[in-house]
Amino acid sequence: HQPSRELRSTGQSLATNKFLTRSAFTARKLDYSTPNWFRVGLQHSNDVEEYKRRNNL
């Protein structure tokens, strides 16, 4: 009985750890009142490159 009890408690703690680890990477709601200008700049650069590629410029 001892090994199965230990295995069960280890399994529970692993499941808990997995849950806690995953919750750290959940998407946060973007705050549009304070834009991330670095990200905006990168997106703009990508958009310009895509525009040039699509229009053979």
N, C-alpha and C positions, 0 to 999 in steps of 0.2 A: 504493500500500500504506500510506503514512503516514496519510492521513485515516481509513481504516478502523481502523487500530491505535489511533489517538487516540480514535475514537468508541467502540471496544470498551472501552478502559480507563475512559473517562468513564462508560459504561453500568454497568460493574462498581462503580465508586465510588458511583454514584447508588443502585444496588441495596443496597450496604452501608450507605449513609446512611439509606435508607428503613428497613432492618432495625433499625439502632441507634435511630432515632427512634421506631419502633413499640414497641420493647422497653421504652422509658421509660414507656409508658402501659399496661403489662400490669397486670392486677388483682392486688393483693397479698392474701395470706391475712389475714383479719381476726384480730387478737389479742383473743380474748374475755376474757382476764384483765385487760385495761385498756380498758374501753369508751370510745368517743369520745362523751362526754356531750353535746356540742353536736349531734352527728348524732342521738343518741337523742332529744333534746328536739325537734328538727325533725320526726323521724318520728312522735313522739307527737302533735304538733300536727296533722300531716297525718291521722293516724288519727282524732283527735277530730273534725276537720272532715268527714271521710268518714262517720263514724258519724252525725253530725248530719244530713248531707245524705241519707243512706239512710233515716233514721228520721223524716224531716220535722220535725226539732227546730229 
